[in-house]
Amino acid sequence: MSGTTQTIGTGIGGWLGYIAGLIAALPGEYRTALRQHRGSTIGLTVLFILVVTYPLLGHYVLADFSRNVFPLPFPDDTVATFMTIFAIMAIGLNIVAGFAGLLDLGYVAFYAIGAYCAAFLASPHFGALGVNLVFLGHVGPGAAGIHVPFWLILVIAVVVVATFGALLGAPTLRLRGDYLAIVTLGFGEIVPLVFRNLSSVTFSLTLGPIVISLANVNLTGGVQGINPIDPPYIPILDWVFDARSGPMAVYLGLFLLAIAILVARNLEHSRIGRAWGAIREDETAAEMMGVNTVRTKLLAFALGASFAGVAGSFQASYLGASTSDFFDFSISILVLIMVILGGIGNIWGAILGAFALTYLDKTLLPYIGQRIGDVAPSLPNPAEYNFLIYGVILVLMMRFRPQGFLPSRQREAELSVHGLEDAERELGVEVETDNVSIAPRGQSETGRDARSPEVPGEARDE
Amino acid sequence: MDQLIQVLIIGLANGLIFALVALGYTLVYGIIELINFAHGDVFMLGSMLAYFLIAPAASGGWGIFPVTVETPLPLKIAEIVAVLGICIGTMATINVAIERVAYRPLRNAPKLAPLISAIGMSYVLQNIGLVWGGAYQRTIDSVFPSTNLLEPLGITAFAITPAQVFVAVVTIPLLIALSLFVSRTRQGRAMRATAQDPDTAGLMGVDVNRTIAITFLIGGGLAGAAGVAQLLYNDYTQYTLGFRFGLNSFTAAVLGGIGNLQGAVLGALVIGEVNALSDYYLSPNWTQAIVFGVLIAILVFKPTGLLGQQLADRA
């Protein structure tokens, strides 16, 4: 794969060509992988088949099976769909926090903006303002409000959310570490507040001869939010399946997730990805090496945010509603825990964390709560105190396994070298953390190899 | 004009409570460069504890110090002092325990690890408050009469209530005491030394772990006092109080210049006024957004805050 992942064409044509090439190369790649890493390849294949067949299998077979035989409940279609939504978000946050090392505590803002993109562009909401526009939608002509097809909304959401990501990133780039975390947190709080409060806007603007005047306009639906939102629409298949319910929604989520994985993997191994790594390890050094830190961080913010845009607009289309209450600070933290749990910096870890935590949150804890309620109704329901459990998870993870359960090899080296900063201070020199995936273990505290031509080795000697 | 003065008085009283919490943030940040996310929730637990101590058994409290409006003044003062003492002591202990469990083991870890641990701790405390106090808002009957203390002076257009005087009586001596402690005592000097350079301070014979523990002790105690003040001034508490109050207070600490004690108090008064003005002239719906806007604006344009940081390279 390493050969093909480096070359990405530009534009949609380039992407399509790239994907086609990837698919054509797959059988050969697979045989090679099978020869070289027999065990893990077979394991991954089984996992892949399980994931792909799960929605159908789970829907028609396993649900009964689990009810009767398996001790733990199986996630239903709604939970499985949310697993894919959160996995997409976790991948996006992993780009910001894992690849670039910028802690974003307001990631929910982008999720909200994505959801409201779908809410504005595929609902009767603006019909009340006399704005009616049916554009290529599968909604009949003459319907009230704006109706844009789902796939176009996804593209629009990516663009809009990436723009907001860049807007947030631009003024905050000078800040480091914890201050950045607080600014993003503030942004994450302001955005849902704005959506909640703009339910009665009075506005007037005079631009020469043009006068725009609005009185008591309900822009965002306020506390009630906006509904109904058009369901996701899959051409052709839509005649057979309803994409808002049943396994079809899970497949749609898996499809979007697959695209997210593909994009994130390519970003990770691209020139930008290596620049992110360099900034994460040592911003000053990266800048000295010629990395444009402003542009690189801005890209991390914009690209990471765009994943949340996809997740948000898919979620709103899937649920058919968007309310500001849903986009709470706790969602930001939930996604952060997913990334940390899985292993910060590792795409597969983020997905694993998202799947596990969504399952825990939406299936397992309510199930346990129900069981406890059957036996002893006076005991507390764990589903109500889910964040108590997540708080404990965060504290324990930081204490005992900061690298997560599927650690990225680079981040593992960084996080496990305790006292590195002390060593720096004592020696009066800068000890480089191991950012070299090819360096043998044990050399991590002194390894100074360069990773790529972008980070030239000769300039790194003290 | 009278209305503006009234709003400013309300803002001042809230600002004083913010100041007590903000000092906890600024002390901890000054010494170990950690945004102690859980601090607001320690404050919340303080107000929750005060609620249970004061509220009568009929409304779900313990009624140990059932102080009401009718309580005669000497007894009222004695009871409030007892509640203050218990809350300050308990919250100080809890805060030290949090430091021991969640932050000290991460002293040498990358900087974001303790921050994430603090976020986790914040959720733990918040849910303890939820289990303890329930999801709804817990209210007490006003302990202070709603008389206007300015009336004897012939002013009736705006009012200063006994509750506001109480807030001032609790907070101002604590602020002065803290300032004297940090600037005049041996332990205060150890704190300042540790804030500047923990390693060198350690070499000079300062017990760094103990100094950090004492910082958390003081911060927790101030948060406990603020919790009591919040309950007796605003008559309510809720498990979510910590997050909102905490962010207001943190904004105050940043506004004043984090690590700077006088700055934290000044910032808290400003944030208190911003809250009151926005609540009255704009809409309570927008107040949080405005406070966050202020926070973002300071961090972006003047990260050193109004009075400047004590250490220049902390941003």
Interface residues (C-beta under 8 A of the other chain):
Chain A: L103 L105 P171 T172 R174 L175 R176 G177 D178 Y179 A181 I182 V183 L185 G186 F187 E189 I190 L193 V194 R196 N197 F329 I333 L336 I340 P380 E384 Y385 F387 L388 Y390 G391 V392 I393 L394 V395 M397 M398 R399 P402 E414 L415 H418 G419 L420 E421 D422 R425
Chain B: E33 L34 I35 V101 A102 P105 L106 N108 A109 P110 K111 L112 A113 P114 L115 I116 S117 I119 G120 M121 S122 Y123 V124 L125 Q126 N127 I128 L130 V131 D199 F243 L247 F250 V254 S283 N285 W286 Q288 A289 F292 G293 L295 I296 L299 V300 P303 A315
